[in-house]
Amino acid sequence: MKKFEFTFQALGTICSIVCIWENKQRLPALINECYQKMVTFEKEFSRFKRDSLLSSLNREKQMEVSDEFLSLIEKSREVFRLTNGYFNPLIDVRNIWYVHSFDTQIFEKKEWGENLDFESIKNYGNLIKLQPDMNLDFGSIAKGYLSEKISLFLQQKWWKNNFVNLWGDIYVSGVNLEWEKWKISIESPFWDTTPVHICELTNTSISTSGSYLRKWEIEGKKYHHLRNPFSKEAEKELVSVSIIHPFWYMTDALATACFAMGKKKAVDFCEKNGISYLFILQNGDIVKNIE
């Protein structure tokens, strides 16, 4: 068996796909299809593209959407309810200068209305209706969704042993080159090259959210992209949150929600709901229930 690895730029970040098989016959063509699926996905769900379906809906407040779009709404609603609102795709990070894609390093201050009443989003079949001052942002669930979609596509083409990493939102299927579970390293947020933990996973998803990468400072005040929907104060105790869950849409969204909750509430929430987690604190301590 051999390992075939492909790395490319998409979704405003670095994406990588690893497949295990005896040869790579037909694989490059399939990877190109994966890339095109990412491009198509971004055209529909990017808040940074003015002509995306998501941006159009946010402007018009009413629009017919695809089944995939509707599915993301429904999955978001499920996680919203599970977390008692700590995961909320109506959070508008433009209010903390995050108007443009992070890689541009352009931060623009604007005041936007913010309606966080997610339960009042209506749909009539595929017709979605937003309320005034609502702006959807699937940034905290979309990559988790897409990583499994890409993995399932490869599995359907008989590449059952694969690893899809969309910059920290990972789905693994089957086994690695040694015919063992995939080994996933959780990196230190303090730029230590030694991983803080190595997970052995198969047919499941893992996502990490943190305040140590997408952060900026404006007029002497520090910001990061993970907001608490119930407070204007940024979380300071947690630095990194990793969640493992068999359902693709849970890991990315729950990592975001747990970060917003803060350590105590997040630990209680995960223990109550049987969710596997690893939290890294600002002082370097690690709180986890994974082995």
C-alpha positions in Angstrom: 0.0 0.0 0.0 1.1 3.6 -0.6 0.2 7.0 0.7 -0.8 9.7 -1.8 -1.0 13.3 -0.5 -2.4 16.4 -2.2 -2.3 19.9 -0.7 -3.8 23.0 -2.3 -5.3 26.4 -1.6 -9.1 26.6 -1.3 -11.8 28.2 0.9 -9.3 30.9 1.8 -7.0 28.3 3.6 -4.8 25.3 3.1 -6.6 22.0 2.3 -5.0 18.6 2.3 -6.3 15.1 1.2 -4.5 11.9 1.9 -5.5 8.6 0.3 -4.2 5.0 0.9 -4.1 2.5 -1.9 -1.8 0.3 -4.1 -1.6 2.9 -6.9 -3.0 6.3 -7.7 -4.8 5.4 -10.9 -7.7 7.8 -11.5 -6.9 9.6 -8.2 -5.6 12.9 -9.6 -8.8 13.3 -11.6 -10.9 12.6 -8.4 -8.8 15.2 -6.5 -9.6 17.7 -9.2 -13.3 16.9 -8.7 -12.8 17.4 -4.9 -11.3 20.8 -5.6 -14.1 21.8 -7.9 -16.6 20.8 -5.2 -14.8 23.1 -2.8 -14.9 26.0 -5.3 -18.7 25.4 -5.9 -19.3 25.2 -2.2 -17.5 28.5 -1.6 -19.5 30.2 -4.4 -22.7 29.3 -2.5 -21.7 29.7 1.1 -18.9 32.3 1.4 -19.8 35.5 3.2 -16.8 37.2 1.6 -18.0 36.7 -2.0 -20.6 39.3 -2.8 -22.2 37.1 -5.5 -22.5 34.0 -3.3 -26.0 32.7 -2.5 -25.4 33.4 1.2 -24.5 37.0 0.5 -27.5 37.4 -1.7 -29.8 36.0 0.9 -28.3 38.3 3.6 -29.0 41.3 1.4 -32.5 40.3 0.1 -33.6 38.5 3.3 -35.7 36.1 1.3 -34.6 33.6 -1.3 -35.1 30.1 -2.8 -32.0 28.0 -1.7 -30.6 24.6 -2.5 -31.3 21.4 -0.5 -27.7 21.6 0.7 -28.2 25.2 2.0 -31.4 24.1 3.7 -29.6 21.2 5.3 -27.0 23.5 6.8 -29.8 25.6 8.2 -31.4 22.6 9.8 -28.1 21.2 11.2 -27.3 24.7 12.5 -30.7 24.8 14.3 -30.0 21.4 15.9 -26.7 22.6 17.3 -28.2 26.0 18.3 -30.7 24.1 20.4 -28.3 21.6 21.8 -25.9 24.4 23.0 -28.7 26.7 24.2 -27.7 29.3 21.7 -23.9 29.3 22.3 -23.6 28.2 18.7 -25.4 30.8 16.6 -24.6 31.4 12.9 -26.3 34.8 13.1 -23.3 36.2 15.1 -22.0 39.1 13.0 -18.2 39.3 13.4 -18.2 42.4 11.2 -19.0 44.3 14.4 -15.4 43.4 15.6 -13.7 44.6 12.4 -13.8 41.1 10.7 -15.4 42.3 7.4 -13.0 41.0 4.9 -11.3 37.6 4.5 -8.7 37.2 7.2 -5.9 36.5 4.7 -6.3 40.1 3.3 -5.3 41.5 6.8 -7.8 44.3 6.1 -9.9 45.1 9.1 -12.7 47.6 8.7 -14.8 49.0 11.5 -18.6 49.3 10.9 -21.7 49.2 13.0 -24.1 46.5 11.9 -27.5 45.6 13.4 -27.5 42.1 14.8 -30.6 40.1 15.2 -29.6 36.8 16.9 -33.1 35.2 17.1 -32.2 32.1 15.1 -35.5 30.4 15.9 -37.3 33.1 14.0 -35.7 32.1 10.6 -38.6 30.7 8.5 -38.5 28.4 5.6 -41.4 27.3 3.4 -40.0 24.4 1.5 -36.7 25.8 0.1 -37.8 29.4 0.5 -35.8 31.0 3.4 -36.9 34.2 5.1 -34.6 36.1 7.4 -35.7 38.9 9.7 -34.4 42.4 9.6 -30.7 42.8 10.8 -30.1 39.0 10.3 -26.9 38.0 8.6 -26.1 34.3 8.3 -22.5 33.1 8.5 -21.8 29.4 8.2 -18.1 29.9 8.9 -18.3 27.8 12.1 -20.1 24.7 10.6 -19.4 24.7 6.8 -15.9 23.3 6.7 -16.9 20.5 9.0 -19.8 19.7 6.7 -17.5 19.9 3.6 -14.7 17.7 5.0 -17.1 14.8 5.4 -18.7 15.5 2.1 -15.3 15.2 0.4 -14.5 12.1 2.3 -17.8 10.4 1.4 -17.3 11.3 -2.3 -13.9 9.5 -2.2 -15.4 6.5 -0.4 -18.1 6.2 -3.1 -15.3 6.1 -5.6 -13.7 3.2 -3.7 -11.0 5.3 -1.9 -12.3 4.2 1.5 -9.1 5.0 3.4 -8.8 8.7 3.3 -8.0 11.8 5.4 -9.5 15.2 4.6 -8.2 18.3 6.4 -9.7 21.7 5.8 -7.4 23.7 8.1 -8.3 22.1 11.4 -11.6 20.5 10.4 -10.8 16.9 9.8 -12.7 13.8 8.7 -11.0 10.4 8.6 -12.2 7.2 7.0 -10.8 3.7 7.2 -7.1 3.2 8.1 -3.7 4.8 7.5 -0.7 3.4 5.7 0.1 1.0 8.6 -3.5 -0.4 8.5 -4.1 1.3 11.8 -6.4 4.1 12.9 -5.4 7.6 11.7 -3.1 9.4 14.1 -4.2 13.1 14.5 -2.0 15.5 16.4 -3.5 18.3 18.4 -1.0 21.1 18.2 0.1 23.5 20.9 -1.3 27.0 20.6 2.0 28.3 22.1 4.1 27.4 19.1 5.7 24.4 20.7 6.4 21.8 18.0 5.6 18.9 20.3 1.9 17.9 19.9 -0.1 18.2 23.2 -2.0 15.1 22.3 -2.2 12.4 19.5 -5.7 10.9 18.8 -6.2 7.6 17.1 -9.4 7.9 15.0 -11.4 6.2 12.2 -14.7 7.1 10.5 -15.1 10.2 12.6 -14.5 13.9 12.7 -12.3 16.2 14.8 -12.2 20.0 14.8 -10.1 22.5 16.6 -11.1 26.2 17.2 -8.8 28.7 19.0 -8.0 32.3 19.5 -4.3 32.0 18.7 -4.4 32.1 14.9 -7.2 34.4 13.6 -6.6 37.4 15.9 -5.8 41.1 15.4 -5.3 44.3 17.3 -7.1 47.6 16.5 -6.6 50.8 18.5 -4.8 48.9 21.3 -7.6 46.4 21.7 -7.2 42.7 20.9 -9.8 40.7 19.0 -10.3 37.2 17.8 -13.0 35.6 15.6 -14.8 33.5 18.2 -17.6 35.5 19.8 -19.9 34.8 22.7 -23.4 35.6 21.6 -24.3 36.5 25.2 -21.4 38.8 26.0 -19.3 41.4 24.3 -16.3 40.3 26.3 -13.9 38.0 24.4 -13.0 34.7 26.1 -9.5 34.8 27.6 -9.1 31.6 29.7 -9.5 29.2 26.8 -7.0 29.3 24.0 -7.8 26.1 22.0 -10.8 23.7 21.9 -10.8 20.4 20.2 -14.0 18.3 19.8 -14.3 14.7 18.5 -17.7 13.5 17.3 -19.0 10.9 14.7 -21.3 13.5 13.2 -19.5 15.9 10.8 -21.6 18.9 11.5 -21.1 18.7 15.3 -17.3 19.0 15.7 -16.7 22.4 14.1 -19.9 24.0 15.5 -19.4 22.5 19.0 -15.8 23.6 19.1 -17.0 27.2 18.4 -19.8 26.9 21.0 -17.6 25.5 23.7 -15.1 28.2 23.2 -17.9 30.8 23.7 -19.1 29.1 26.8 -15.8 29.3 28.7 -14.1 26.4 30.5 -16.5 25.6 33.3 -19.7 25.7 31.2 -18.0 23.9 28.3 -16.7 21.1 30.5 -20.1 20.6 32.1 -21.8 20.7 28.7 -19.5 18.1 27.2 -19.7 15.7 30.2 -23.5 16.0 30.3 -23.8 15.2 26.5 -21.0 12.6 26.2 -18.8 14.7 24.0 -15.1 14.0 23.6 -13.0 17.1 24.2 -9.6 18.6 24.8 -9.3 22.2 26.1 -6.0 24.1 26.3 -6.0 27.1 28.8 -4.0 30.3 28.6 -1.8 29.1 31.5 -0.9 26.0 29.5 -3.1 23.6 31.5 -5.0 20.9 29.6 -8.5 19.7 30.4 -9.7 16.7 28.6 -11.7 13.5 28.7 -10.0 11.7 25.7 -7.3 9.2 26.2 
